[in-house]
Amino acid sequence: MQQAKSLSSKTCSSHGPDGLFSPRRLNGYRLALRLIAQTCLMICTLLAVNPASALESGAAPDEALVRQVTEAVIKNLQENNGQVLDKAIDQGIQRYLDRQQAEREAARAEQVRMTQEKAKQVRHPSADRDHIRGNPKAIISLIEYSDFECPYCKRFHETAKQLLAAHGDELNWVWRHYPLNFHNPGTQSESEAAECAAELGGADAFWRYTDAIIARTTSGGKGFPSDQLTPLATELGLDSERFQQCLDSGRYADRVAEDLKEGASIGITGTPGNILLNNKTGEVRVLSGALPQAAFDASITELMAKPVAANARSQ
């Protein structure tokens, strides 16, 4: 899967610029349309001219027609100063832009619907497999597919902590690895190192190690020195020799790859890839990117208000 950096969105993901309707291009469109309109006006005038009058003038028919057409066009433009023509062109462009906007909005709405449907396939959190922060039996799970070297993940990390504090036992936070190619080898090594921390010190060590890297990295793929992964573990009270042995073994590479493959299969394309899941109803909300807390608060409230269906999955 190919990914590229994006600085204009709130996720580390692929992004393509849309400059079709920039002011510079629109002015170009107006000029082109005006020239076309003038040409059409000349042709229409040409068709309306009486050929006999050209012959009576003593000039060659083609020359007379061209002169009459030119004079008619110049007079028309002088009389209305081009305003009528410009207004017609602007109205035509606006109608086109309105249609394009409506089509884009419809496409976005359909994309959102398809994204939500795909996200319903997300694996429900399991204490045996996942890193869960907060109440393991919470009704709502914030499942984050994250990249240690993504600057937006770094920004969102504090928001996730605030969400846990605000919603108490109703919400937990599940971390799943999603190391983007352009942030490697740093983010892959950091993901495996966090798993080694969990092996040596359990859930508490995993989250303390994760918090420390997120706080200290400057992001971008080389934001945290790889030779400091083991010293960080030692600083947090983990056995440095066992940690280094775990890291050197690469035994958690497959675990990280599983998270990445799983995320991609349910439509995660960038980080932080956030899915809010009601563990009782199976309803989901996809809120990709480092969105503000208020956006998550609203979705959590909405998910909490959803009635449990008779055939809903229970935790």
Backbone hydrogen bonds, N-H to C=O, Kabsch-Sander energy under -0.5 kcal/mol:
donor,donor_aa,acceptor,acceptor_aa,energy
12,C,271,T,-3.0
13,S,11,T,-1.1
19,G,17,P,-0.6
22,S,19,G,-1.2
26,L,22,S,-2.6
27,N,23,P,-2.2
28,G,24,R,-1.6
29,Y,25,R,-2.6
30,R,26,L,-2.6
31,L,27,N,-2.3
32,A,28,G,-2.5
33,L,29,Y,-2.8
34,R,30,R,-2.6
35,L,31,L,-2.2
36,I,32,A,-2.2
37,A,33,L,-2.8
38,Q,34,R,-2.5
39,T,35,L,-2.3
40,C,36,I,-2.6
41,L,37,A,-2.5
42,M,38,Q,-2.3
43,I,39,T,-2.3
44,C,40,C,-2.7
45,T,41,L,-2.5
46,L,42,M,-2.6
47,L,43,I,-2.3
48,A,44,C,-1.3
49,V,45,T,-1.2
49,V,46,L,-0.5
53,S,50,N,-1.1
54,A,50,N,-0.9
55,L,51,P,-1.4
56,E,52,A,-2.0
57,S,53,S,-1.0
58,G,55,L,-1.2
59,A,54,A,-0.6
64,A,60,A,-2.4
65,L,61,P,-2.5
66,V,62,D,-2.3
67,R,63,E,-2.2
68,Q,64,A,-2.6
69,V,65,L,-2.7
70,T,66,V,-2.7
71,E,67,R,-2.6
72,A,68,Q,-2.3
73,V,69,V,-2.5
74,I,70,T,-2.6
75,K,71,E,-2.6
76,N,72,A,-2.3
77,L,73,V,-2.5
78,Q,74,I,-2.5
79,E,75,K,-2.5
80,N,76,N,-1.7
81,N,77,L,-0.9
82,G,77,L,-0.6
83,Q,80,N,-2.6
86,D,82,G,-2.8
87,K,83,Q,-2.8
88,A,84,V,-2.3
89,I,85,L,-2.4
90,D,86,D,-3.0
91,Q,87,K,-2.5
92,G,88,A,-2.1
93,I,89,I,-2.7
94,Q,90,D,-2.8
95,R,91,Q,-2.4
96,Y,92,G,-2.0
97,L,93,I,-3.0
98,D,94,Q,-2.8
99,R,95,R,-2.0
100,Q,96,Y,-2.6
101,Q,97,L,-2.9
102,A,98,D,-2.4
103,E,99,R,-2.4
104,R,100,Q,-2.5
105,E,101,Q,-2.6
106,A,102,A,-2.2
107,A,103,E,-2.3
108,R,104,R,-2.7
109,A,105,E,-2.4
110,E,106,A,-2.1
111,Q,107,A,-2.3
112,V,108,R,-2.7
113,R,109,A,-2.2
114,M,110,E,-2.5
115,T,111,Q,-2.5
116,Q,112,V,-2.5
117,E,113,R,-2.2
118,K,114,M,-2.4
119,A,115,T,-2.3
120,K,116,Q,-0.9
120,K,117,E,-0.7
121,Q,118,K,-1.8
122,V,119,A,-2.0
129,R,126,S,-1.1
130,D,126,S,-3.5
131,H,175,W,-0.7
132,I,130,D,-0.8
133,R,131,H,-0.5
133,R,173,W,-3.0
134,G,132,I,-0.5
135,N,171,L,-0.6
138,A,135,N,-1.9
140,I,170,E,-2.5
141,S,277,L,-2.5
142,L,172,N,-3.1
143,I,141,S,-0.9
143,I,275,I,-3.0
144,E,142,L,-0.7
144,E,174,V,-3.2
145,Y,143,I,-0.6
145,Y,273,G,-2.5
146,S,144,E,-0.8
146,S,176,R,-3.0
150,C,147,D,-1.7
154,K,150,C,-1.9
155,R,151,P,-1.8
156,F,152,Y,-2.5
157,H,153,C,-1.8
158,E,154,K,-0.6
158,E,155,R,-0.5
159,T,155,R,-0.7
160,A,156,F,-2.5
161,K,157,H,-1.7
162,Q,158,E,-2.2
163,L,159,T,-2.2
164,L,160,A,-2.1
165,A,161,K,-2.1
166,A,162,Q,-2.2
167,H,163,L,-2.2
168,G,164,L,-1.3
170,E,167,H,-1.9
171,L,168,G,-1.4
172,N,140,I,-1.9
173,W,133,R,-2.7
174,V,142,L,-3.2
175,W,131,H,-2.0
175,W,173,W,-0.5
176,R,144,E,-2.8
176,R,174,V,-0.5
178,Y,146,S,-3.0
180,L,178,Y,-0.5
183,H,180,L,-1.9
184,N,181,N,-1.7
186,G,221,G,-0.6
187,T,183,H,-2.2
189,S,185,P,-2.2
190,E,186,G,-2.3
191,S,187,T,-2.1
192,E,188,Q,-2.3
193,A,189,S,-2.3
194,A,190,E,-2.2
195,E,191,S,-1.6
196,C,192,E,-1.9
197,A,193,A,-2.2
198,A,194,A,-1.9
199,E,195,E,-2.2
200,L,196,C,-2.1
201,G,197,A,-2.6
202,G,198,A,-2.5
205,A,201,G,-0.9
206,F,202,G,-2.2
207,W,203,A,-2.3
208,R,204,D,-2.3
209,Y,205,A,-2.6
210,T,206,F,-2.6
211,D,207,W,-2.8
212,A,208,R,-2.0
213,I,209,Y,-2.2
214,I,210,T,-2.5
215,A,211,D,-2.3
216,R,212,A,-1.8
217,T,213,I,-2.8
218,T,223,G,-0.8
220,G,149,E,-2.9
228,Q,225,P,-1.9
229,L,226,S,-1.3
232,L,228,Q,-2.0
233,A,229,L,-1.5
234,T,230,T,-2.4
235,E,231,P,-2.5
236,L,232,L,-1.7
237,G,234,T,-1.8
238,L,233,A,-2.7
240,S,238,L,-0.5
243,F,239,D,-2.4
244,Q,240,S,-2.6
245,Q,241,E,-2.1
246,C,242,R,-2.3
247,L,243,F,-2.7
248,D,244,Q,-2.7
249,S,245,Q,-1.5
250,G,246,C,-0.9
250,G,247,L,-0.6
251,R,246,C,-0.7
253,A,250,G,-1.7
256,V,252,Y,-2.1
257,A,253,A,-2.3
258,E,254,D,-2.3
259,D,255,R,-1.7
260,L,256,V,-2.2
261,K,257,A,-2.7
262,E,258,E,-2.7
263,G,259,D,-2.7
264,A,260,L,-2.2
265,S,261,K,-1.9
266,I,262,E,-0.9
266,I,263,G,-0.8
267,G,264,A,-1.4
268,I,263,G,-2.6
271,T,12,C,-1.3
273,G,145,Y,-2.5
274,N,272,P,-0.9
275,I,143,I,-2.3
276,L,285,R,-3.1
277,L,141,S,-2.5
277,L,275,I,-0.6
278,N,283,E,-2.7
279,N,139,I,-3.0
279,N,277,L,-0.9
282,G,278,N,-2.8
285,R,276,L,-1.9
287,L,274,N,-2.2
287,L,285,R,-0.6
289,G,272,P,-3.0
290,A,10,K,-2.0
291,L,289,G,-2.1
295,A,292,P,-0.9
296,F,292,P,-1.0
297,D,293,Q,-2.8
298,A,294,A,-2.2
299,S,295,A,-1.5
300,I,296,F,-2.9
301,T,297,D,-2.4
302,E,298,A,-2.0
303,L,299,S,-2.6
304,M,300,I,-2.4
305,A,301,T,-1.3
306,K,302,E,-0.6
306,K,303,L,-0.7
309,A,307,P,-0.5
312,A,309,A,-1.6
